């Protein structure tokens, strides 16, 4: 396990979330929201739309995570900001907390005790992950933010977009702002799409990796963790 011997005051541990710390992904999150809208008609409408769109979402995710995020979050257009935030707490209790990998909290806690800054970095929406960040005791959450107009989602994301291809640059900017040394920092992810964020730190770790990331980890002799 990392961080066993020293205090790392100028370092951070960056964690991808979906598939890394939890078993589920943002499609599950949207499905949960779709079934809990104020009116039954709207709920059914959103659920049907989600069910029909899931194959398209998965296809987009395989081609480009950034494209997937932009396409996927169009589905939130018209949603009430207040309602989304309230449902985020229920989402955590009903869906996210039961699907946190058993060893995920231990990993974060061990790193935190060593004095390492804890950062979640995810393409999910920020309000959906705030309860998880609080539960894990992390210092910072970097995630996508919906654009709202008059209290309702426009279906667009605020920049910068957080996705596999952009995470590395976001981490560089974050390190500069906080005086952190990425060469002495850690990154954790399950997906090959997050290779850039893993490659930008001195201590990359593949967690519950997909086949391509497992192959990369083997090639570079990166640690591989199973948090299940």
GUNUKOL-875330 format. One record per residue (C-alpha): z, y, x; residue number from 1; residue in one letter; chain. Coordinates in pm, 1 decimal, m for minus. Example, Ala and Ser with C-alpha at 12.3 -4.5 7.8 and 13.67 -1.06 7.14 Angstrom:
% residues 2
{pt {780.0; m450.0; 1230.0}; 1; "A"; "A"},
{pt {714.0; m106.0; 1367.0}; 2; "S"; "A"},
This chain:
% residues 228
{pt {0.0; 0.0; 0.0}; 1; "X"; "A"},
{pt {m67.4; 356.4; 123.7}; 2; "X"; "A"},
{pt {172.5; 628.8; 230.9}; 3; "X"; "A"},
{pt {440.7; 401.2; 374.6}; 4; "X"; "A"},
{pt {546.5; 588.6; 686.0}; 5; "X"; "A"},
{pt {503.2; 964.7; 670.4}; 6; "X"; "A"},
{pt {519.8; 1271.2; 452.0}; 7; "X"; "A"},
{pt {178.7; 1419.2; 380.8}; 8; "X"; "A"},
{pt {238.3; 1774.9; 264.6}; 9; "X"; "A"},
{pt {m120.5; 1886.4; 329.3}; 10; "X"; "A"},
{pt {m290.0; 1590.1; 165.9}; 11; "X"; "A"},
{pt {m376.6; 1479.8; m184.9}; 12; "X"; "A"},
{pt {m449.6; 1160.7; m372.0}; 13; "X"; "A"},
{pt {m744.7; 1193.2; m611.1}; 14; "X"; "A"},
{pt {m768.5; 936.8; m890.8}; 15; "X"; "A"},
{pt {m1061.3; 862.9; m1114.4}; 16; "X"; "A"},
{pt {m919.6; 757.7; m1451.6}; 17; "X"; "A"},
{pt {m1149.0; 542.5; m1667.5}; 18; "X"; "A"},
{pt {m1159.2; 189.5; m1526.3}; 19; "X"; "A"},
{pt {m939.0; 291.6; m1234.4}; 20; "X"; "A"},
{pt {m600.5; 368.6; m1388.6}; 21; "X"; "A"},
{pt {m681.3; 263.2; m1745.9}; 22; "X"; "A"},
{pt {m895.7; m14.6; m1894.0}; 23; "X"; "A"},
{pt {m1082.9; 204.0; m2142.2}; 24; "X"; "A"},
{pt {m1338.7; 485.2; m2120.0}; 25; "X"; "A"},
{pt {m1442.9; 802.3; m2299.7}; 26; "X"; "A"},
{pt {m1651.4; 614.7; m2557.7}; 27; "X"; "A"},
{pt {m1327.0; 457.3; m2683.5}; 28; "X"; "A"},
{pt {m1173.8; 804.9; m2698.2}; 29; "X"; "A"},
{pt {m1456.6; 941.7; m2911.1}; 30; "X"; "A"},
{pt {m1441.0; 641.1; m3144.5}; 31; "X"; "A"},
{pt {m1069.7; 707.6; m3195.5}; 32; "X"; "A"},
{pt {m1133.3; 1071.6; m3280.6}; 33; "X"; "A"},
{pt {m1423.4; 978.7; m3507.3}; 34; "X"; "A"},
{pt {m1198.0; 764.4; m3726.3}; 35; "X"; "A"},
{pt {m929.3; 1030.4; m3765.3}; 36; "X"; "A"},
{pt {m1103.2; 1338.0; m3901.2}; 37; "X"; "A"},
{pt {m940.9; 1518.9; m4197.4}; 38; "X"; "A"},
{pt {m1184.5; 1401.1; m4465.9}; 39; "X"; "A"},
{pt {m1285.9; 1041.7; m4527.7}; 40; "X"; "A"},
{pt {m1650.8; 1139.3; m4564.2}; 41; "X"; "A"},
{pt {m1652.6; 1315.2; m4227.5}; 42; "X"; "A"},
{pt {m1467.9; 1023.0; m4070.4}; 43; "X"; "A"},
{pt {m1719.5; 768.8; m4196.8}; 44; "X"; "A"},
{pt {m2007.8; 992.8; m4094.6}; 45; "X"; "A"},
{pt {m1874.4; 1030.5; m3740.6}; 46; "X"; "A"},
{pt {m1791.7; 659.9; m3707.2}; 47; "X"; "A"},
{pt {m2142.5; 558.1; m3813.5}; 48; "X"; "A"},
{pt {m2294.5; 813.2; m3577.5}; 49; "X"; "A"},
{pt {m2079.9; 683.6; m3292.0}; 50; "X"; "A"},
{pt {m2166.1; 319.5; m3359.0}; 51; "X"; "A"},
{pt {m2538.2; 400.5; m3361.9}; 52; "X"; "A"},
{pt {m2512.2; 611.0; m3048.2}; 53; "X"; "A"},
{pt {m2309.7; 377.4; m2825.0}; 54; "X"; "A"},
{pt {m2615.7; 192.5; m2681.6}; 55; "X"; "A"},
{pt {m2772.3; 530.0; m2595.7}; 56; "X"; "A"},
{pt {m2446.5; 646.4; m2435.1}; 57; "X"; "A"},
{pt {m2424.8; 334.1; m2220.2}; 58; "X"; "A"},
{pt {m2789.0; 365.9; m2114.9}; 59; "X"; "A"},
{pt {m2739.8; 730.7; m2020.1}; 60; "X"; "A"},
{pt {m2427.1; 643.9; m1823.3}; 61; "X"; "A"},
{pt {m2620.9; 389.8; m1616.9}; 62; "X"; "A"},
{pt {m2891.9; 645.3; m1533.6}; 63; "X"; "A"},
{pt {m2683.9; 957.3; m1467.2}; 64; "X"; "A"},
{pt {m2314.3; 1023.7; m1527.0}; 65; "X"; "A"},
{pt {m2379.3; 1399.9; m1549.2}; 66; "X"; "A"},
{pt {m2653.4; 1346.6; m1809.3}; 67; "X"; "A"},
{pt {m2425.9; 1106.3; m1995.2}; 68; "X"; "A"},
{pt {m2146.2; 1364.2; m2010.8}; 69; "X"; "A"},
{pt {m2374.4; 1638.9; m2142.1}; 70; "X"; "A"},
{pt {m2531.5; 1406.8; m2402.0}; 71; "X"; "A"},
{pt {m2203.3; 1249.5; m2505.8}; 72; "X"; "A"},
{pt {m2006.1; 1568.7; m2559.9}; 73; "X"; "A"},
{pt {m2269.1; 1711.5; m2793.5}; 74; "X"; "A"},
{pt {m2110.1; 1471.8; m3042.8}; 75; "X"; "A"},
{pt {m1796.9; 1689.0; m3054.5}; 76; "X"; "A"},
{pt {m1982.9; 1991.8; m3195.7}; 77; "X"; "A"},
{pt {m1795.6; 2141.5; m3491.0}; 78; "X"; "A"},
{pt {m1464.9; 1969.9; m3417.1}; 79; "X"; "A"},
{pt {m1149.0; 2179.8; m3457.0}; 80; "X"; "A"},
{pt {m974.9; 2259.5; m3128.1}; 81; "X"; "A"},
{pt {m629.7; 2237.4; m3287.9}; 82; "X"; "A"},
{pt {m707.8; 1899.6; m3441.8}; 83; "X"; "A"},
{pt {m844.8; 1759.9; m3116.1}; 84; "X"; "A"},
{pt {m533.4; 1864.8; m2924.6}; 85; "X"; "A"},
{pt {m297.9; 1715.0; m3183.7}; 86; "X"; "A"},
{pt {m492.3; 1389.8; m3187.1}; 87; "X"; "A"},
{pt {m472.4; 1371.4; m2806.7}; 88; "X"; "A"},
{pt {m102.3; 1284.7; m2829.9}; 89; "X"; "A"},
{pt {m174.4; 1012.4; m3085.4}; 90; "X"; "A"},
{pt {m465.0; 890.5; m2874.2}; 91; "X"; "A"},
{pt {m231.3; 847.3; m2578.8}; 92; "X"; "A"},
{pt {28.3; 655.2; m2779.2}; 93; "X"; "A"},
{pt {m217.5; 435.2; m2968.2}; 94; "X"; "A"},
{pt {m494.7; 375.5; m2715.4}; 95; "X"; "A"},
{pt {m437.0; 503.3; m2362.9}; 96; "X"; "A"},
{pt {m77.6; 403.3; m2287.7}; 97; "X"; "A"},
{pt {m126.1; 38.5; m2395.0}; 98; "X"; "A"},
{pt {m430.7; 23.4; m2166.8}; 99; "X"; "A"},
{pt {m280.3; 167.0; m1848.1}; 100; "X"; "A"},
{pt {m317.9; m90.5; m1573.3}; 101; "X"; "A"},
{pt {22.3; m249.0; m1496.9}; 102; "X"; "A"},
{pt {34.4; m133.4; m1134.6}; 103; "X"; "A"},
{pt {m119.2; 211.5; m1185.6}; 104; "X"; "A"},
{pt {207.9; 395.9; m1233.9}; 105; "X"; "A"},
{pt {357.2; 228.1; m925.2}; 106; "X"; "A"},
{pt {57.8; 337.6; m716.4}; 107; "X"; "A"},
{pt {92.8; 699.4; m824.7}; 108; "X"; "A"},
{pt {470.7; 700.0; m788.1}; 109; "X"; "A"},
{pt {463.3; 557.2; m436.1}; 110; "X"; "A"},
{pt {213.9; 820.6; m330.5}; 111; "X"; "A"},
{pt {409.1; 1099.1; m500.8}; 112; "X"; "A"},
{pt {733.2; 998.6; m324.7}; 113; "X"; "A"},
{pt {555.1; 1031.3; 9.6}; 114; "X"; "A"},
{pt {492.7; 1397.9; m63.5}; 115; "X"; "A"},
{pt {123.5; 1362.7; m144.5}; 116; "X"; "A"},
{pt {m18.5; 1595.5; m410.9}; 117; "X"; "A"},
{pt {m132.7; 1389.3; m710.1}; 118; "X"; "A"},
{pt {m462.4; 1480.6; m878.6}; 119; "X"; "A"},
{pt {m649.4; 1316.1; m1164.9}; 120; "X"; "A"},
{pt {m1022.2; 1389.6; m1151.6}; 121; "X"; "A"},
{pt {m1226.8; 1266.2; m1444.5}; 122; "X"; "A"},
{pt {m1535.4; 1325.8; m1653.6}; 123; "X"; "A"},
{pt {m1318.5; 1287.3; m1964.2}; 124; "X"; "A"},
{pt {m1203.1; 1590.9; m2160.6}; 125; "X"; "A"},
{pt {m897.9; 1768.7; m2024.2}; 126; "X"; "A"},
{pt {m693.5; 1765.9; m2345.5}; 127; "X"; "A"},
{pt {m738.3; 1389.2; m2384.7}; 128; "X"; "A"},
{pt {m584.4; 1328.1; m2040.8}; 129; "X"; "A"},
{pt {m296.6; 1577.1; m2040.9}; 130; "X"; "A"},
{pt {m52.3; 1325.8; m2195.8}; 131; "X"; "A"},
{pt {m152.4; 1067.3; m1932.8}; 132; "X"; "A"},
{pt {m105.8; 1319.1; m1651.9}; 133; "X"; "A"},
{pt {238.8; 1400.7; m1787.1}; 134; "X"; "A"},
{pt {327.4; 1031.9; m1818.4}; 135; "X"; "A"},
{pt {221.1; 955.0; m1461.4}; 136; "X"; "A"},
{pt {386.7; 1267.0; m1321.8}; 137; "X"; "A"},
{pt {74.2; 1397.4; m1148.9}; 138; "X"; "A"},
{pt {50.1; 1753.5; m1019.7}; 139; "X"; "A"},
{pt {m300.4; 1848.1; m1127.2}; 140; "X"; "A"},
{pt {m568.9; 1749.1; m1375.8}; 141; "X"; "A"},
{pt {m934.8; 1821.9; m1303.9}; 142; "X"; "A"},
{pt {m1147.8; 1725.2; m1602.6}; 143; "X"; "A"},
{pt {m1429.0; 1843.3; m1825.0}; 144; "X"; "A"},
{pt {m1355.5; 2123.3; m2068.4}; 145; "X"; "A"},
{pt {m1524.7; 2168.7; m2402.3}; 146; "X"; "A"},
{pt {m1654.0; 2512.4; m2492.1}; 147; "X"; "A"},
{pt {m1496.2; 2647.9; m2811.1}; 148; "X"; "A"},
{pt {m1611.9; 2933.7; m3033.1}; 149; "X"; "A"},
{pt {m1376.4; 3056.4; m3302.9}; 150; "X"; "A"},
{pt {m1158.7; 2748.2; m3261.8}; 151; "X"; "A"},
{pt {m1443.1; 2496.4; m3299.4}; 152; "X"; "A"},
{pt {m1628.0; 2296.4; m3034.9}; 153; "X"; "A"},
{pt {m1983.7; 2402.9; m2961.2}; 154; "X"; "A"},
{pt {m2072.4; 2061.2; m2818.2}; 155; "X"; "A"},
{pt {m2125.4; 2212.9; m2474.0}; 156; "X"; "A"},
{pt {m1916.4; 2170.7; m2160.8}; 157; "X"; "A"},
{pt {m1781.2; 2456.6; m1956.4}; 158; "X"; "A"},
{pt {m1890.9; 2461.0; m1593.6}; 159; "X"; "A"},
{pt {m1837.9; 2310.4; m1347.8}; 160; "X"; "A"},
{pt {m1926.6; 1970.9; m1492.2}; 161; "X"; "A"},
{pt {m1706.9; 1691.0; m1361.3}; 162; "X"; "A"},
{pt {m1907.6; 1375.0; m1292.7}; 163; "X"; "A"},
{pt {m1961.0; 1124.3; m1014.8}; 164; "X"; "A"},
{pt {m2213.5; 1340.7; m832.7}; 165; "X"; "A"},
{pt {m2006.6; 1660.0; m856.7}; 166; "X"; "A"},
{pt {m1656.5; 1529.9; m788.8}; 167; "X"; "A"},
{pt {m1690.5; 1546.5; m409.9}; 168; "X"; "A"},
{pt {m1778.9; 1917.1; m409.2}; 169; "X"; "A"},
{pt {m1505.6; 1993.0; m662.3}; 170; "X"; "A"},
{pt {m1260.0; 1814.6; m434.0}; 171; "X"; "A"},
{pt {m1380.8; 2016.1; m134.6}; 172; "X"; "A"},
{pt {m1328.6; 2340.3; m325.5}; 173; "X"; "A"},
{pt {m987.5; 2225.6; m444.6}; 174; "X"; "A"},
{pt {m885.1; 2136.4; m88.6}; 175; "X"; "A"},
{pt {m991.5; 2478.8; 38.4}; 176; "X"; "A"},
{pt {m800.9; 2656.6; m237.9}; 177; "X"; "A"},
{pt {m481.1; 2462.1; m173.1}; 178; "X"; "A"},
{pt {m497.6; 2428.3; 204.1}; 179; "X"; "A"},
{pt {m539.2; 2051.0; 196.4}; 180; "X"; "A"},
{pt {m691.6; 1826.0; 459.6}; 181; "X"; "A"},
{pt {m936.4; 1582.2; 299.9}; 182; "X"; "A"},
{pt {m942.3; 1376.8; 619.6}; 183; "X"; "A"},
{pt {m575.4; 1301.5; 549.2}; 184; "X"; "A"},
{pt {m625.9; 1251.6; 176.1}; 185; "X"; "A"},
{pt {m687.1; 953.7; m51.7}; 186; "X"; "A"},
{pt {m932.4; 879.5; m331.4}; 187; "X"; "A"},
{pt {m933.4; 594.0; m580.8}; 188; "X"; "A"},
{pt {m1214.3; 479.5; m809.2}; 189; "X"; "A"},
{pt {m1360.6; 170.8; m972.1}; 190; "X"; "A"},
{pt {m1723.2; 282.6; m989.5}; 191; "X"; "A"},
{pt {m2015.0; 303.4; m749.0}; 192; "X"; "A"},
{pt {m2105.7; 633.4; m918.3}; 193; "X"; "A"},
{pt {m1793.7; 777.2; m752.6}; 194; "X"; "A"},
{pt {m1906.6; 685.8; m401.8}; 195; "X"; "A"},
{pt {m1937.0; 1057.6; m306.9}; 196; "X"; "A"},
{pt {m1573.1; 1129.6; m395.8}; 197; "X"; "A"},
{pt {m1459.2; 826.6; m200.4}; 198; "X"; "A"},
{pt {m1669.9; 914.0; 102.5}; 199; "X"; "A"},
{pt {m1534.8; 1269.5; 126.6}; 200; "X"; "A"},
{pt {m1176.2; 1163.7; 206.1}; 201; "X"; "A"},
{pt {m1024.1; 990.7; 504.4}; 202; "X"; "A"},
{pt {m862.6; 716.1; 297.4}; 203; "X"; "A"},
{pt {m1096.2; 584.9; 24.0}; 204; "X"; "A"},
{pt {m986.4; 290.1; m188.5}; 205; "X"; "A"},
{pt {m1189.2; 83.7; m434.2}; 206; "X"; "A"},
{pt {m978.4; m1.7; m739.7}; 207; "X"; "A"},
{pt {m1087.8; m278.0; m977.7}; 208; "X"; "A"},
{pt {m1436.8; m213.0; m833.9}; 209; "X"; "A"},
{pt {m1772.1; m289.2; m990.9}; 210; "X"; "A"},
{pt {m2005.8; m511.1; m789.4}; 211; "X"; "A"},
{pt {m2186.1; m228.6; m609.8}; 212; "X"; "A"},
{pt {m1867.4; m51.0; m510.1}; 213; "X"; "A"},
{pt {m1712.7; m379.1; m398.4}; 214; "X"; "A"},
{pt {m2013.4; m433.8; m172.8}; 215; "X"; "A"},
{pt {m1981.6; m81.2; m30.2}; 216; "X"; "A"},
{pt {m1609.1; m128.4; 26.9}; 217; "X"; "A"},
{pt {m1676.4; m451.6; 211.0}; 218; "X"; "A"},
{pt {m1941.4; m284.5; 427.4}; 219; "X"; "A"},
{pt {m1712.9; 4.6; 525.5}; 220; "X"; "A"},
{pt {m1394.0; m200.7; 537.2}; 221; "X"; "A"},
{pt {m1232.4; 8.6; 264.2}; 222; "X"; "A"},
{pt {m919.1; m127.3; 95.2}; 223; "X"; "A"},
{pt {m970.3; m292.1; m242.3}; 224; "X"; "A"},
{pt {m691.5; m285.8; m501.6}; 225; "X"; "A"},
{pt {m650.8; m479.2; m824.5}; 226; "X"; "A"},
{pt {m413.1; m290.3; m1052.9}; 227; "X"; "A"},
{pt {m426.7; m539.7; m1339.2}; 228; "X"; "A"},
